[in-house]
Amino acid sequence: MTQPLMPKATAVWLIDNTSLTFDQIGTFCGLHTLEIQGIADGEVALGIVGRDPIAQGELTQEEINRCENDKEQKLGINKTDIFLGRKDNEQRYTPLSKRQNRPDAIAWLIKYHPELSDAQVCRLVGTTKPTVSSVRDRTHWNMANLKLMDPVTLGMCSQTNLDTEIKKAVKKLKNKQIRDEKAAKLAKETSQNVLNNDPEKI
């Protein structure tokens, strides 16, 4: 395998979570640079959810860092055992004694870092999306007794992992804002052109 299993979904993730160039992402995903630019501009791959190549064992963070530091380098797909991608999850295994604190940690993350997605919260505390959603919607069965607790203090994730996820979330929000602004500008220009070409206006 020389390319990721889901090229466009992988490209969406790389655009939102790294500072790699369009050329680097396109070469790795087997897509044209203009198509990558279209994805970044919100014109291509609309509705496609990003796929994390690190979690899938197709890339390593070290490889991404190497290419971020040298824009002339090309990403190489991870040829090591695919199961290596799961070791990080094993390291974040939540001890049984602390599992009861997961909702407390989720509540803390939602309050102090609302930019984090449900998927990111799941990765940080080792929980499921329904649990995160129930805390976010305040429908969790034990909502009245939840106490805000830092997942780093609880030992559910490292400060480095938390900082990394926050940076990714902020970058993703900025990219979305840029795409939304471009879309709004395009809609405005289109509307103006329609008005300018309307014969009834004359």
Helices and strands as residue ranges (DSSP letters): H 7-17, H 22-29, H 33-40, H 61-69, G 82-86, H 87-91, G 96-101, H 102-112, H 118-125, H 129-136, G 143-145, H 159-196, G 199-201
